[in-house]
Amino acid sequence: MWLVACHARPSGAPLLTSVTPTAVTLTGGAVAMVTVRGRGFDSLNTVHFGRLRVPGVPRTNDSTMRFAVPADDAFLPGRGGAPVLPLASGTYDLRVENASGTSNALAVTVTAAQGAR
């Protein structure tokens, strides 16, 4: 009997090899674009960015996708009717999920404009 760690990446799941840039600055409510490289991307993917969950992110090709880092927490699951808050500065794990599973994580550092929480 084999035991698998709960954070193990299933063999068919996406594999992330790089994200560019690894640090972004969010100013004036604008999003920042990052390029994610790897393999196993579907035509539509869900990107997990820290606790945010962004569905329907398309791939550019089999090994590349572009992702817009949200400027706020509108994609936070279970936020209900709470007011939208700007994304806080910090380091976020970026993962890609699709029908084959969930990828490994790569870090993206966000610097939020002054006054963001």
C-alpha positions in Angstrom: 0.0 0.0 0.0 1.3 3.4 -1.0 0.7 6.6 1.0 0.8 9.9 -0.8 1.3 13.2 0.9 -1.8 15.5 0.8 0.2 18.1 -1.2 1.5 15.7 -3.8 0.8 16.7 -7.4 -1.1 14.0 -9.3 0.9 12.7 -12.3 -1.5 14.1 -14.9 -1.9 17.5 -13.1 -0.4 20.7 -14.5 3.2 21.3 -13.8 4.4 24.9 -13.4 8.1 25.6 -14.3 8.2 29.4 -14.2 6.3 32.6 -13.7 7.4 36.0 -15.1 7.6 38.4 -13.5 7.9 37.0 -10.0 7.1 40.5 -8.5 4.3 42.9 -9.6 3.1 46.3 -8.4 -0.6 47.0 -8.3 -1.5 50.7 -8.7 -4.7 52.6 -9.2 -6.9 49.4 -9.2 -5.1 48.1 -12.4 -4.3 44.4 -12.8 -0.8 43.1 -13.5 -0.1 40.4 -16.1 2.1 37.4 -15.4 3.2 34.7 -17.8 3.0 31.1 -16.4 5.0 28.4 -18.2 4.7 24.7 -17.7 2.7 21.8 -19.0 -0.7 20.2 -18.7 -2.8 23.4 -19.2 -6.4 22.9 -20.4 -8.3 25.3 -22.7 -9.8 26.8 -19.5 -8.1 26.6 -16.1 -8.8 27.8 -12.6 -5.9 29.8 -11.1 -5.5 29.8 -7.3 -3.7 33.0 -6.2 -3.2 32.7 -2.5 -6.8 32.3 -1.2 -8.3 33.9 -4.4 -9.9 31.5 -7.0 -10.1 32.8 -10.5 -12.0 30.5 -12.9 -11.9 30.3 -16.7 -8.3 31.3 -17.4 -7.4 30.3 -21.0 -4.0 28.9 -22.0 -2.0 30.6 -24.7 -0.7 27.3 -25.9 0.2 23.9 -24.4 3.0 25.3 -22.3 2.1 28.9 -21.6 -0.8 30.9 -20.1 -1.2 34.5 -19.1 -2.9 35.5 -15.9 -4.1 38.9 -14.6 -3.2 39.3 -11.0 -6.4 40.7 -9.5 -6.3 44.2 -7.9 -8.8 43.2 -5.3 -10.4 40.3 -3.4 -13.5 40.0 -5.6 -12.4 36.3 -6.4 -12.2 35.4 -2.7 -14.5 32.3 -2.2 -17.3 32.8 0.4 -16.9 36.5 0.7 -20.6 37.0 0.5 -21.8 40.6 0.4 -18.7 42.1 2.0 -17.2 45.2 0.4 -14.4 44.5 -2.1 -10.9 45.2 -0.6 -7.7 45.9 -2.5 -5.3 43.0 -2.7 -2.7 43.3 0.1 1.1 43.4 -0.4 2.7 40.1 0.2 3.9 36.8 -1.4 1.2 34.6 -2.9 1.3 31.0 -4.1 0.1 30.6 -7.7 -1.4 27.2 -8.6 -3.3 26.1 -11.7 -6.2 23.6 -11.4 -8.0 21.8 -14.2 -9.8 18.4 -14.7 -6.4 16.7 -14.4 -5.6 18.0 -10.9 -3.8 20.9 -9.2 -0.3 22.0 -10.0 2.7 22.7 -7.8 2.9 26.3 -6.5 5.2 29.2 -7.6 5.5 32.4 -5.6 4.5 35.9 -6.9 5.2 38.9 -4.7 2.7 41.7 -4.9 3.4 45.3 -3.9 0.1 47.1 -3.5 -0.3 50.8 -3.9 -0.2 52.9 -0.8 -3.5 52.7 1.1 -4.3 49.1 0.0 -4.9 46.5 2.6 
